[in-house]
Amino acid sequence: MATSPSVLRTPEERFSNLPDFPFAAHYADIQGFRIHYLDEGDPQGQVVLLLHGEPSWCYLYRKMIPPLVAAGYRVVAPDLLGFGKSDKPADQSAFTHRLHVSIIYELVKQLDLQGINLFIQDWGGLVGLRMVGLDPDRFARIMAANTLLPDAGGLKGLLGPWLFRRQIKQIIKKGGVTEDSIRGPKAFLHWVVYSQTAPELNIGRIIQKGTVKELSAAEVAAYEAPFPDESYKAAARIFPMLVPSELLTNHRVWKTVLERWEKPFLTAFSDTDPITRGMEKIFHKRVPGTRNQAHFTTEQAGHFLQEDQGELLAAKMHEFIQSTTSA
């Protein structure tokens, strides 16, 4: 189904009978796109905002939502543009880091979310932390897992995106990479190259390679559901290339907001993620709000740790909120 020649919308029947996903769909019209989100629990409860990354969608949070709702929270989980039930521009050039931030920030404002307890993973961090930079007073706490906000100032920040693209082109020229190398020592670079060169981007298999547990056939199909064919995967393909695309803007957010963030900030990185392993130390070093927090490693969990340890993460999120007071 197409909303315009350049914007695709996944047919609703693709999402029928998804396992463990009984949540009602909600939609918002933002910048001409239909954006999908879940809004579960007590409308008057404290807000927990769950932001997914690449190439997943809010289905990734199906294990965290029920226990958070049972604990009395209002849980909001949107699908980024190009993912899940949200609209999907077919042209990769339509996507920018800035666009994703502006769309989710507009959703947050439309829903008038305040005192947000933010959970971020993968691209959820690149979007969520930039939102924090735009409107820090709207956020009460941050829990970060397997994510980052890459930055650089000066000439390095200016030239960094160009140098990154050049590096990727050089790897492609040498023959590219295999799907299995995504978990190797150059996991992120190889993932970027793979996303640009693979004839078919098998989303379900990618999610499976990023988890410790064995997904069922129905769960794999649920991750494939948003993408009837390759034309729907423009966002999934371009996202890895966009990671270092706004280093200077990210640097300003670090310097003006994150390095002054005194509110509670907790890290929960997993033990087997080859892409973000050790990056929690960056937050511990640079964010004041990480001091005196009960940081932990999510054990027996891959990159998509919500899939492996969703119930544990929900319990830790609840504990984090209850045990801290926002500055």
Secondary structure as the mmCIF struct_conf table of DSSP 4:
data_model
#
loop_
_struct_conf.conf_type_id
_struct_conf.id
_struct_conf.beg_label_comp_id
_struct_conf.beg_label_asym_id
_struct_conf.beg_label_seq_id
_struct_conf.end_label_comp_id
_struct_conf.end_label_asym_id
_struct_conf.end_label_seq_id
STRN STRN1 ALA A 2 SER A 4
TURN_TY1_P TURN_TY1_P1 PRO A 5 SER A 6
STRN STRN2 VAL A 7 LEU A 8
HELX_RH_3T_P HELX_RH_3T_P1 GLU A 12 PHE A 15
TURN_TY1_P TURN_TY1_P2 SER A 16 ASN A 17
TURN_TY1_P TURN_TY1_P3 PRO A 19 ASP A 20
HELX_LH_PP_P HELX_LH_PP_P1 PHE A 23 ALA A 25
STRN STRN3 HIS A 26 ILE A 30
TURN_TY1_P TURN_TY1_P4 GLN A 31 GLY A 32
STRN STRN4 PHE A 33 GLY A 41
TURN_TY1_P TURN_TY1_P5 PRO A 43 GLN A 44
BEND BEND1 GLY A 45 GLY A 45
HELX_LH_PP_P HELX_LH_PP_P2 GLN A 46 GLN A 46
STRN STRN5 VAL A 47 LEU A 51
BEND BEND2 GLU A 54 PRO A 55
HELX_RH_3T_P HELX_RH_3T_P2 CYS A 58 TYR A 61
TURN_TY1_P TURN_TY1_P6 ARG A 62 MET A 64
HELX_RH_AL_P HELX_RH_AL_P1 ILE A 65 ALA A 70
TURN_TY1_P TURN_TY1_P7 ALA A 71 GLY A 72
STRN STRN6 ARG A 74 PRO A 78
HELX_LH_PP_P HELX_LH_PP_P3 ASP A 79 LEU A 80
TURN_TY1_P TURN_TY1_P8 LEU A 81 GLY A 82
BEND BEND3 PHE A 83 PHE A 83
TURN_TY1_P TURN_TY1_P9 GLY A 84 LYS A 85
BEND BEND4 SER A 86 SER A 86
STRN STRN7 LYS A 88 PRO A 89
BEND BEND5 ALA A 90 ALA A 90
HELX_RH_3T_P HELX_RH_3T_P3 GLN A 92 ALA A 94
HELX_RH_AL_P HELX_RH_AL_P2 HIS A 97 GLN A 110
TURN_TY1_P TURN_TY1_P10 LEU A 111 ASP A 112
BEND BEND6 GLY A 115 GLY A 115
STRN STRN8 ILE A 116 ASP A 122
HELX_RH_AL_P HELX_RH_AL_P3 TRP A 123 LEU A 134
HELX_RH_3T_P HELX_RH_3T_P4 PRO A 136 ARG A 138
STRN STRN9 PHE A 139 THR A 147
HELX_RH_AL_P HELX_RH_AL_P4 GLY A 154 LYS A 173
TURN_TY1_P TURN_TY1_P11 LYS A 174 GLY A 175
HELX_RH_3T_P HELX_RH_3T_P5 GLU A 179 ARG A 183
BEND BEND7 GLY A 184 GLY A 184
TURN_TY1_P TURN_TY1_P12 PRO A 185 LYS A 186
HELX_RH_AL_P HELX_RH_AL_P5 ALA A 187 THR A 197
BEND BEND8 PRO A 199 GLU A 200
HELX_RH_AL_P HELX_RH_AL_P6 ILE A 203 LYS A 209
TURN_TY1_P TURN_TY1_P13 GLY A 210 GLY A 210
BEND BEND9 VAL A 212 LYS A 213
HELX_LH_PP_P HELX_LH_PP_P4 GLU A 214 SER A 216
HELX_RH_AL_P HELX_RH_AL_P7 ALA A 217 GLU A 224
TURN_TY1_P TURN_TY1_P14 ALA A 225 PRO A 226
BEND BEND10 PRO A 228 ASP A 229
HELX_RH_3T_P HELX_RH_3T_P6 GLU A 230 TYR A 232
HELX_RH_AL_P HELX_RH_AL_P8 ALA A 234 LEU A 242
TURN_TY1_P TURN_TY1_P15 VAL A 243 GLU A 246
HELX_RH_AL_P HELX_RH_AL_P9 LEU A 247 THR A 256
TURN_TY1_P TURN_TY1_P16 VAL A 257 VAL A 257
HELX_RH_3T_P HELX_RH_3T_P7 LEU A 258 ARG A 260
BEND BEND11 LYS A 263 LYS A 263
STRN STRN10 PHE A 265 THR A 267
STRN STRN11 SER A 270 SER A 270
BEND BEND12 ASP A 271 THR A 272
TURN_TY1_P TURN_TY1_P17 PRO A 274 MET A 279
HELX_RH_AL_P HELX_RH_AL_P10 GLU A 280 ARG A 286
HELX_RH_3T_P HELX_RH_3T_P8 PRO A 288 THR A 290
TURN_TY1_P TURN_TY1_P18 ARG A 291 ASN A 292
STRN STRN12 THR A 298 THR A 298
BEND BEND13 GLN A 300 GLN A 300
BEND BEND14 HIS A 303 PHE A 304
HELX_RH_AL_P HELX_RH_AL_P11 LEU A 305 SER A 323
#
